[in-house]
Amino acid sequence: MMLFGLNKVTAGEPAIFTSYTVALLSNGLNLAGMVYYFYLMFRGYGILNFVRKPQKYLMAVPFFVVALVLMTMVGMNSWNVLLRFTLI
């Protein structure tokens, strides 16, 4: 755990900024999950006859890619940010 910088997060309040390795792993897994979710939604809605343009569901993917790349560049861990906003 010390190798990836996981020892920096305390039990009290999670830190938003962590090491770059942890930020890269966390943001990479988060990005892969979001892209896969929107891809499955696109494929599922594409089968339905009454949905005109299922490509609309893929339009959010570039925004997530840019946001998570910027978060990784500054060392921000998306999982800790998500925990911070859900625990308020």
Backbone as CSV, one residue per row, in Angstrom:
resi,resn,N_x,N_y,N_z,CA_x,CA_y,CA_z,C_x,C_y,C_z
1,MET,0.809,-1.185,0.000,0.000,0.000,0.000,0.856,1.253,0.000
2,MET,1.982,1.185,0.638,2.833,2.352,0.691,3.380,2.684,-0.695
3,LEU,3.490,1.679,-1.558,4.018,1.891,-2.895,3.130,2.818,-3.706
4,PHE,1.822,2.688,-3.602,0.900,3.500,-4.364,0.468,4.759,-3.642
5,GLY,0.976,5.009,-2.474,0.641,6.228,-1.758,-0.663,6.148,-1.001
6,LEU,-1.164,4.951,-0.751,-2.433,4.822,-0.056,-2.314,5.105,1.429
7,ASN,-1.103,5.230,1.930,-0.944,5.517,3.342,-1.205,6.985,3.667
8,LYS,-1.399,7.841,2.660,-1.645,9.260,2.885,-3.081,9.554,3.284
9,VAL,-3.994,8.692,2.969,-5.404,8.919,3.272,-5.657,8.527,4.715
10,THR,-6.186,9.458,5.485,-6.456,9.187,6.888,-7.879,8.673,7.058
11,ALA,-8.149,8.117,8.214,-9.468,7.550,8.473,-10.509,8.638,8.737
12,GLY,-10.074,9.808,9.180,-11.019,10.864,9.521,-11.707,11.455,8.306
13,GLU,-11.003,12.280,7.592,-11.559,12.954,6.434,-10.679,12.635,5.233
14,PRO,-11.263,12.164,4.116,-10.430,11.777,2.977,-9.785,12.987,2.313
15,ALA,-8.548,12.836,1.907,-7.839,13.905,1.212,-8.253,13.912,-0.253
16,ILE,-8.393,15.092,-0.825,-8.757,15.189,-2.236,-7.522,14.984,-3.106
17,PHE,-6.408,15.582,-2.726,-5.186,15.475,-3.514,-4.325,14.339,-2.971
18,THR,-3.934,13.433,-3.861,-3.090,12.299,-3.491,-1.919,12.241,-4.459
19,SER,-1.141,11.184,-4.391,-0.002,11.062,-5.302,-0.495,10.804,-6.722
20,TYR,0.405,11.011,-7.676,0.023,10.865,-9.079,-0.302,9.429,-9.446
21,THR,0.347,8.474,-8.819,0.073,7.072,-9.120,-1.334,6.695,-8.697
22,VAL,-1.727,7.116,-7.508,-3.075,6.823,-7.033,-4.106,7.559,-7.873
23,ALA,-3.812,8.808,-8.228,-4.735,9.575,-9.062,-4.895,8.928,-10.434
24,LEU,-3.793,8.454,-10.996,-3.859,7.808,-12.311,-4.655,6.514,-12.247
25,LEU,-4.411,5.686,-11.243,-5.161,4.433,-11.114,-6.646,4.686,-10.858
26,SER,-6.942,5.593,-9.949,-8.330,5.871,-9.601,-9.085,6.489,-10.774
27,ASN,-8.486,7.486,-11.391,-9.157,8.151,-12.503,-9.252,7.245,-13.727
28,GLY,-8.253,6.398,-13.918,-8.319,5.451,-15.034,-9.434,4.434,-14.877
29,LEU,-9.569,3.886,-13.674,-10.666,2.941,-13.428,-12.028,3.627,-13.504
30,ASN,-12.107,4.842,-12.988,-13.350,5.590,-13.041,-13.722,5.907,-14.493
31,LEU,-12.759,6.313,-15.279,-13.003,6.620,-16.681,-13.425,5.376,-17.462
32,ALA,-12.756,4.262,-17.225,-13.119,3.022,-17.914,-14.544,2.603,-17.566
33,GLY,-14.918,2.744,-16.314,-16.272,2.400,-15.907,-17.323,3.294,-16.537
34,MET,-17.045,4.596,-16.571,-18.015,5.528,-17.163,-18.152,5.336,-18.667
35,VAL,-17.029,5.136,-19.347,-17.082,4.922,-20.797,-17.835,3.639,-21.114
36,TYR,-17.584,2.586,-20.351,-18.288,1.323,-20.574,-19.778,1.472,-20.286
37,TYR,-20.143,2.223,-19.249,-21.555,2.444,-18.926,-22.267,3.171,-20.071
38,PHE,-21.666,4.237,-20.587,-22.302,4.980,-21.672,-22.322,4.171,-22.965
39,TYR,-21.321,3.332,-23.195,-21.324,2.472,-24.374,-22.448,1.444,-24.292
40,LEU,-22.624,0.838,-23.115,-23.723,-0.127,-22.960,-25.083,0.549,-23.094
41,MET,-25.197,1.766,-22.591,-26.447,2.502,-22.724,-26.716,2.806,-24.199
42,PHE,-25.677,3.179,-24.944,-25.805,3.440,-26.372,-26.239,2.189,-27.120
43,ARG,-25.626,1.054,-26.798,-25.992,-0.191,-27.471,-27.416,-0.629,-27.134
44,GLY,-27.796,-0.459,-25.862,-29.135,-0.866,-25.443,-30.224,-0.017,-26.046
45,TYR,-30.032,1.298,-26.035,-31.044,2.184,-26.611,-31.033,2.143,-28.131
46,GLY,-29.942,1.729,-28.741,-29.883,1.616,-30.195,-30.777,0.514,-30.740
47,ILE,-31.109,-0.452,-29.919,-31.970,-1.551,-30.352,-33.427,-1.113,-30.421
48,LEU,-33.798,-0.180,-29.556,-35.199,0.249,-29.494,-35.577,1.062,-30.730
49,ASN,-36.758,0.809,-31.251,-37.196,1.468,-32.481,-37.571,2.923,-32.275
50,PHE,-38.060,3.287,-31.100,-38.564,4.645,-30.900,-37.474,5.647,-30.501
51,VAL,-36.256,5.195,-30.280,-35.151,6.111,-29.990,-34.536,6.527,-31.314
52,ARG,-34.592,7.844,-31.593,-34.146,8.343,-32.899,-32.629,8.377,-33.045
53,LYS,-31.938,8.988,-32.097,-30.482,9.130,-32.201,-29.820,8.623,-30.926
54,PRO,-29.473,7.351,-30.889,-28.815,6.839,-29.677,-27.385,7.358,-29.520
55,GLN,-26.835,8.023,-30.543,-25.483,8.566,-30.451,-25.391,9.693,-29.420
56,LYS,-26.533,10.260,-29.022,-26.537,11.323,-28.013,-25.941,10.846,-26.701
57,TYR,-26.081,9.567,-26.409,-25.582,9.036,-25.144,-24.063,8.930,-25.122
58,LEU,-23.424,8.967,-26.287,-21.969,8.923,-26.344,-21.345,10.310,-26.316
59,MET,-22.161,11.365,-26.368,-21.625,12.724,-26.406,-20.991,13.140,-25.080
60,ALA,-21.333,12.509,-23.980,-20.781,12.874,-22.680,-19.385,12.295,-22.453
61,VAL,-18.995,11.299,-23.215,-17.714,10.617,-22.994,-16.516,11.555,-23.149
62,PRO,-16.428,12.398,-24.193,-15.258,13.289,-24.290,-15.126,14.254,-23.117
63,PHE,-16.234,14.696,-22.550,-16.175,15.591,-21.401,-15.587,14.877,-20.184
64,PHE,-15.970,13.619,-19.985,-15.406,12.839,-18.882,-13.917,12.584,-19.095
65,VAL,-13.521,12.323,-20.334,-12.114,12.074,-20.626,-11.290,13.315,-20.304
66,VAL,-11.729,14.474,-20.768,-10.996,15.718,-20.515,-10.953,16.026,-19.023
67,ALA,-12.087,15.875,-18.339,-12.138,16.191,-16.911,-11.223,15.280,-16.107
68,LEU,-11.235,14.001,-16.390,-10.412,13.083,-15.615,-8.930,13.177,-15.969
69,VAL,-8.600,13.548,-17.196,-7.191,13.781,-17.541,-6.681,15.011,-16.801
70,LEU,-7.490,16.077,-16.751,-7.085,17.273,-16.005,-6.961,16.978,-14.510
71,MET,-7.886,16.187,-13.982,-7.801,15.821,-12.570,-6.543,15.007,-12.288
72,THR,-6.146,14.149,-13.214,-4.935,13.356,-13.032,-3.695,14.239,-13.096
73,MET,-3.705,15.237,-13.973,-2.548,16.119,-14.109,-2.283,16.926,-12.843
74,VAL,-3.325,17.296,-12.117,-3.120,18.047,-10.876,-3.048,17.130,-9.664
75,GLY,-3.187,15.828,-9.862,-3.068,14.873,-8.763,-4.334,14.728,-7.951
76,MET,-5.471,15.005,-8.557,-6.751,14.914,-7.855,-7.345,13.525,-8.052
77,ASN,-7.746,12.905,-6.975,-8.292,11.556,-6.996,-9.810,11.643,-7.124
78,SER,-10.355,11.136,-8.220,-11.795,11.266,-8.462,-12.623,10.484,-7.445
79,TRP,-12.106,9.381,-6.948,-12.848,8.601,-5.961,-12.982,9.357,-4.647
80,ASN,-11.905,10.019,-4.217,-11.984,10.805,-2.995,-12.890,12.018,-3.156
81,VAL,-12.910,12.602,-4.328,-13.823,13.721,-4.577,-15.260,13.234,-4.509
82,LEU,-15.525,12.079,-5.087,-16.860,11.515,-5.043,-17.278,11.204,-3.610
83,LEU,-16.365,10.647,-2.828,-16.663,10.368,-1.416,-16.910,11.654,-0.628
84,ARG,-16.143,12.682,-0.934,-16.286,13.944,-0.223,-17.680,14.528,-0.444
85,PHE,-18.170,14.491,-1.690,-19.463,15.089,-1.988,-20.638,14.217,-1.557
86,THR,-20.439,12.920,-1.422,-21.539,12.065,-0.981,-21.635,12.007,0.526
87,LEU,-20.551,12.330,1.234,-20.588,12.278,2.693,-21.058,13.583,3.335
88,ILE,-21.259,14.607,2.527,-21.696,15.910,3.085,-23.123,15.850,3.544
